[in-house]
Amino acid sequence: MTRFVLGRIGFSTLIAVLLAFFTIPLLWLVTAPFTSDPSYEVKVPDFTWDNFQAVVEHPYALPSLYNSLILSVGTAVLVVLLAALAAYALSRVRLPGRDALLYALLLLSSIITGTAAMVPLFQLAVELNLIDSQLGLILILTGGLLPAAIFMLKDFMDSTPKSYEESARVFGASPLQIVRHVVVPVVRPGLATIAVWSLANVWGNFLMPYLLLSDVEKQPAAVITYTLYTEGGQANLSMLSTFGLLYSIPVVLMYLFVSKKYGFRFHGGIKR
């Protein structure tokens, strides 16, 4: 009995420490923007709006959020569109070495990350005149996310009953009409998962935009955050906390909306 009680106390203590480890930074992020003189400690806010006014008056803070939105949405749309078509083709067409190719793409995309491929990607962007171009950055980010997105979506495609497509084909539906009106409604939770996953990856990406976008007016919020320091090189906590809160809200709201409407699953289709 004593061992059981001690075990429960130890387990509860461990859970409390883990919760504090994750909760305290979030609590600081929520309270510091409303504190007139924020520090690294969690304080009771005095509910000032001066920090938000400073962010609004910053010449690049709010425009950088718009740039992040352009990059994230543009990449997510391309990833979802291309991954859906590729996953559907790989699911329905029997090709020699299909599964090996899919696993090879996933493995290579995991091993050769964006950091490792930065030099050839930079040279490719120079050759194609895509330096300091948001479109070029969207294409590069899309290429990096596609293998994993195809791998995840293929499971949704495999779980979609082929009888639905055969019935649509009997009534004269074209392949694109089958994908649009039959397959997409069934795999919609998977598409939502891939969209949010792509948005979150691009929204928080720092290295690629930092190296490929030299014009500060085109840089996203992840890069602009790096510049929010005082003249002495110290972190401007009032600006960082307020901008960090504004930077986090869109992703959190998107996650809550999609989770409530579709749910998040990495396997899908229809249970048979």
ZAKENU-672117 format. One record per residue (C-alpha): residue in three letters; x, y, z. Coordinates in steps of 0.001 Angstrom, whole numbers, m for minus. Example, Ala and Ser with C-alpha at 12.3 -4.5 7.8 and 13.67 -1.06 7.14 Angstrom:
2
    aa        c1        c2        c3
   ALA     12300     m4500      7800
   SER     13670     m1060      7140
! end
This chain:
272
    aa        c1        c2        c3
   MET         0         0         0
   THR      2825      2402       900
   ARG      4592      1642     m2383
   PHE      1387      2340     m4294
   VAL       884      5705     m2527
   LEU      4519      6720     m3117
   GLY      4199      5731     m6759
   ARG      1063      7827     m7185
   ILE      2736     10802     m5487
   GLY      5806     10469     m7710
   PHE      3685     10170    m10833
   SER      1574     13195     m9884
   THR      4711     15204     m9131
   LEU      6193     14317    m12509
   ILE      2994     15322    m14314
   ALA      2890     18622    m12392
   VAL      6499     19405    m13327
   LEU      5838     18622    m16997
   LEU      2695     20754    m17013
   ALA      4574     23644    m15421
   PHE      7379     23241    m17962
   PHE      4948     23736    m20850
   THR      2438     26055    m19177
   ILE      4712     28758    m17744
   PRO      6108     29891    m21144
   LEU      2577     30048    m22554
   LEU      1417     31970    m19508
   TRP      4276     34436    m20014
   LEU      3339     34839    m23684
   VAL      m256     35667    m22747
   THR       511     38084    m19886
   ALA      3713     39873    m20988
   PRO      2121     41830    m23884
   PHE      m270     43457    m21403
   THR      2496     44382    m18944
   SER      4043     47845    m19159
   ASP      7526     46614    m18206
   PRO      7737     42884    m19046
   SER     10650     40777    m17819
   TYR     11535     37099    m18002
   GLU      9270     36443    m15027
   VAL      5534     35869    m15184
   LYS      3823     38929    m13696
   VAL       257     39981    m13116
   PRO      m446     42269    m16113
   ASP     m1524     45858    m15668
   PHE     m3441     45639    m18970
   THR     m1688     48309    m20960
   TRP     m2072     48649    m24721
   ASP      1190     50529    m25274
   ASN      3015     47405    m26442
   PHE       410     46764    m29124
   GLN       654     50374    m30265
   ALA      4422     49994    m30577
   VAL      3947     46920    m32769
   VAL      1427     48735    m34959
   GLU      3836     51658    m35374
   HIS      6733     49359    m36287
   PRO      7275     49730    m40064
   TYR      7694     45996    m40774
   ALA      5852     44126    m38008
   LEU      2311     43941    m39383
   PRO      3393     43727    m43057
   SER      5536     40723    m42129
   LEU      2422     38924    m40872
   TYR       832     39550    m44255
   ASN      3952     38181    m45957
   SER      3777     35078    m43758
   LEU       146     34640    m44769
   ILE      1024     34842    m48473
   LEU      3842     32324    m48157
   SER      1868     29924    m45945
   VAL     m1359     29943    m47928
   GLY       426     29798    m51286
   THR      2544     26843    m50203
   ALA      m387     25041    m48568
   VAL     m2548     25361    m51688
   LEU       194     23966    m53924
   VAL      1063     21160    m51516
   VAL     m2555     20062    m51077
   LEU     m3292     20230    m54821
   LEU      m158     18448    m56025
   ALA       m76     15935    m53173
   ALA     m3734     14999    m53724
   LEU     m3203     14354    m57432
   ALA        38     12445    m56886
   ALA     m1356     10385    m53999
   TYR     m4440      9486    m56018
   ALA     m2316      8389    m58969
   LEU         4      6327    m56771
   SER     m2997      4749    m55063
   ARG     m4858      3764    m58209
   VAL     m2140      3083    m60777
   ARG       m68       m46    m60369
   LEU      3508       876    m61220
   PRO      6590     m1336    m60785
   GLY      8466      m190    m57710
   ARG      5709      2212    m56683
   ASP      5975      1592    m52956
   ALA      9770      1622    m53056
   LEU      9700      4971    m54850
   LEU      7311      6419    m52283
   TYR      9397      5271    m49323
   ALA     12579      6475    m51031
   LEU     11112      9942    m51506
   LEU     10015     10061    m47866
   LEU     13401      8815    m46661
   LEU     15369     11266    m48782
   SER     13164     14175    m47722
   SER     13789     13251    m44077
   ILE     17548     12812    m44441
   ILE     18271     15666    m46844
   THR     16559     18493    m44999
   GLY     16289     22084    m46157
   THR     19417     22961    m44194
   ALA     21484     20251    m45882
   ALA     20183     21187    m49345
   MET     20513     24929    m48819
   VAL     23558     25433    m51075
   PRO     22146     23655    m54172
   LEU     18741     25260    m53584
   PHE     20356     28684    m53367
   GLN     22313     28070    m56578
   LEU     19146     26856    m58306
   ALA     17283     29973    m57172
   VAL     20110     32158    m58522
   GLU     20059     30379    m61895
   LEU     16272     30727    m62187
   ASN     16319     34347    m61000
   LEU     14159     33484    m57988
   ILE     16241     35212    m55325
   ASP     14209     37774    m53387
   SER     11024     36345    m54907
   GLN      8136     35150    m52790
   LEU      6984     32915    m55645
   GLY     10397     31261    m55791
   LEU     10332     30673    m52041
   ILE      6837     29172    m52260
   LEU      8013     26736    m54950
   ILE     11065     25685    m52910
   LEU      9024     25191    m49736
   THR      6420     23231    m51680
   GLY      9074     20886    m53028
   GLY     10346     20224    m49532
   LEU      6921     19380    m48108
   LEU      5510     17337    m50995
   PRO      7085     13905    m50311
   ALA      5736     13656    m46761
   ALA      2360     15081    m47840
   ILE      2036     12496    m50630
   PHE      2955      9720    m48210
   MET       284     10782    m45694
   LEU     m2444     11367    m48277
   LYS     m1896      8038    m50014
   ASP     m3325      6237    m47002
   PHE     m6520      8263    m47311
   MET     m6710      7456    m51015
   ASP     m6150      3734    m50382
   SER     m9049      3718    m47903
   THR    m11513      5214    m50396
   PRO    m13751      2474    m51875
   LYS    m13135      2017    m55583
   SER    m16805      1137    m56075
   TYR    m17672      4832    m55668
   GLU    m15386      5731    m58547
   GLU    m16654      2880    m60705
   SER    m20241      4057    m60183
   ALA    m19297      7594    m61205
   ARG    m17426      6264    m64229
   VAL    m20520      4342    m65332
   PHE    m22428      7643    m65407
   GLY    m19787      9206    m67642
   ALA    m17667     11131    m65140
   SER    m14169     12061    m66278
   PRO    m11108     11258    m64101
   LEU    m10894     14854    m62861
   GLN    m14629     14891    m62095
   ILE    m14210     11659    m60114
   VAL    m11380     13187    m58099
   ARG    m13303     16416    m57492
   HIS    m16782     15083    m56729
   VAL    m16107     11589    m55336
   VAL    m12620     11309    m53889
   VAL    m12087     14798    m52444
   PRO    m15255     14786    m50239
   VAL    m14200     11443    m48761
   VAL    m10579     12432    m48052
   ARG    m11429     15972    m46906
   PRO    m10128     15368    m43335
   GLY     m6804     14313    m44826
   LEU     m6651     17392    m47026
   ALA     m7408     19575    m43988
   THR     m4650     17861    m42017
   ILE     m2117     18390    m44811
   ALA     m3194     22023    m45218
   VAL     m2711     22833    m41525
   TRP       553     20878    m41417
   SER      1878     22801    m44436
   LEU       725     26157    m43059
   ALA      2358     25515    m39692
   ASN      5625     24433    m41303
   VAL      5863     27515    m43491
   TRP      4532     29906    m40836
   GLY      7394     29029    m38506
   ASN     10100     28613    m41146
   PHE     13045     30940    m40572
   LEU     16054     29709    m42527
   MET     14687     29615    m46075
   PRO     13089     33090    m46018
   TYR     16133     34511    m44232
   LEU     18493     33310    m46978
   LEU     16309     33771    m50058
   LEU     14526     37050    m49252
   SER     16860     40013    m48823
   ASP     14191     42705    m49153
   VAL     12915     43409    m45646
   GLU      9516     44367    m47064
   LYS      9076     40798    m48355
   GLN     10323     38966    m45281
   PRO      7837     37002    m43137
   ALA      7212     37374    m39428
   ALA      9648     34596    m38460
   VAL     12513     36656    m39878
   ILE     11284     40015    m38587
   THR     11118     38565    m35069
   TYR     14895     38207    m35218
   THR     15251     41980    m35616
   LEU     13213     42970    m32546
   TYR     16183     43914    m30396
   THR     17285     47141    m28777
   GLU     20257     49167    m30019
   GLY     22403     47502    m27362
   GLY     21610     44035    m28710
   GLN     19239     43110    m25891
   ALA     15882     41498    m26586
   ASN     13058     44017    m26636
   LEU     10706     41965    m24468
   SER      7720     44254    m24890
   MET      7951     44025    m28680
   LEU      8885     40343    m28750
   SER      6092     39239    m26441
   THR      3417     41301    m28179
   PHE      4534     40362    m31669
   GLY      4893     36730    m30591
   LEU      1308     36702    m29349
   LEU         6     38181    m32597
   TYR      2198     35757    m34521
   SER       753     32746    m32670
   ILE     m2952     33599    m32806
   PRO     m3627     32787    m36519
   VAL     m2159     29275    m36298
   VAL     m4009     28498    m33056
   LEU     m7334     29710    m34473
   MET     m6805     27749    m37674
   TYR     m5976     24605    m35723
   LEU     m9079     24940    m33539
   PHE    m11341     25584    m36529
   VAL    m10071     22684    m38618
   SER     m9934     20332    m35629
   LYS    m13563     21067    m34763
   LYS    m14822     20865    m38343
   TYR    m12797     17929    m39702
   GLY    m10608     16522    m36947
   PHE     m6978     15586    m37402
   ARG     m6179     12140    m38722
   PHE     m3151     10646    m40462
   HIS     m5151      7708    m41726
   GLY     m8526      7933    m43327
   GLY    m11082      7168    m45919
   ILE    m14165      5138    m45018
   LYS    m14227      2281    m42557
   ARG    m15286      m862    m44319
! end
